[in-house]
Amino acid sequence: MTETPNKKPYDLGERTFAFAKEIREICRVTSKTLLNIDDIKQLVRSSGSVGANYIEANEALSKKDFIHRIGICRKESKESGYWLRLLFGDDQKAKSLFQESRELVKIFNAIITSKK
């Protein structure tokens, strides 16, 4: 697998998979309370949806469907960033994951712009 100098996977499918996996790891070690359990579930769902919709986009039957799926990837990346900030605030690992969610948003936005 090709990697960029900052050690992030160049393959977007692998990158979105790694993002969802890291989210699950941070959530696994987070104490669950009545206040945060639903937020954790939302974060896990949205982070997994990024990669799942990227796979769907690559199997799209039309350009319109492809753009729609990539748009969902962008939306779910933004949502993941929201839940990360809400749940973890200034935690260093969460900041790294939040930055990754922002980078994914930019990548998906560039894909949508180039396909239109």
N, C-alpha and C positions, 0 to 999 in steps of 0.2 A: 504494500500500500504506500502511495506517495504521501509524504508529509511536508508541510510548510515549515520554515525555520522556527516558528513558535510552537512546534510540536502538535498542531491541530491537524486532524485528518483532512486531506484534500478531498477525499471522496465524501460528498455531502450525505450520502446514505449512511456511511459509517459515522460521520460527525453527528448526525441527528440521533443515531442509535446510542452513541457515547453520551450525548447530552441527557437522554432519557435514563440511561443507566446510572449516571452520576446523581441525577435527581433522586432516584430510588435509594441510592446509598445514603445520601444526606437525610432523607426522610426516615429511613430505617433506624438511624441512631438518634433521631429526635424524639424527645418524650412526647407522648400523646396526652392531650388534655381535652376536656370538654370544649374548650375554646378553639383549639387548633385542628382537631381531627378532620373536620370537613374541608378546611383549607388545604391540608396535606393531601387529601383525596383529590381535590381539584388540581393541585400542582402535579400530582402523578399522572392524572388523566391528560392534562394539557401538554405536558412534556412528551408523553408517549404519542399523542396525536400528531405532533410535528413530524416525526419519522414515518408514522403510518400513512399520513397524507402525502408525504414525499414519495413513498413507494407507489401509492395510487396515482400520483401525478405522472410518474414514469410509465405507467400503464394506460394513460389516458387515450381515448379513442379520437379525440379532436383537440385542436389548439385551444378552443374555448374551455373544454374540460380541464386541460392541463393548467391553464391560467387560474381557473377556479380552485383547483386543488392546491396550487402554490400559494394562492391567496389565503386558504385555510391554514397552511403551514405558517405563513406570516402572522396571522391572527393568533394562532396557538402559541407561537414564540413570544408574542407580546404578552399574552395572558400568563404564560409561565413566569415571565419577568415580574409581573404584578404579584403573583403569589409568593415568589421568592422574597421580594422586598417586604411584603406583609408579614410573612412568617419568620424571616431570619434577620431582617434589618441589616446591620453592619457586620454580620459574621463573615469572615474572610473567604471561606469556601463558597458561601452563598453569593458573595460579591463576584467571584469568578464565574459562577453559573449565571448570574444576572448579566454579566458582560457577554457571555456566550449567547444568551437569549437575544441581546441587542445585535450582536454580529449576525446571527441567523436572520433576524428581521431585515437587516440591510441586504443580506445575500438574496433572500426571497424577493425583496423589493426590486433588486437589480434584475432578477430573472423575469419578473412580471413586466418591468419596463422594456426589457430587450425583446420580449415576445409579442408586445402589442404593436 
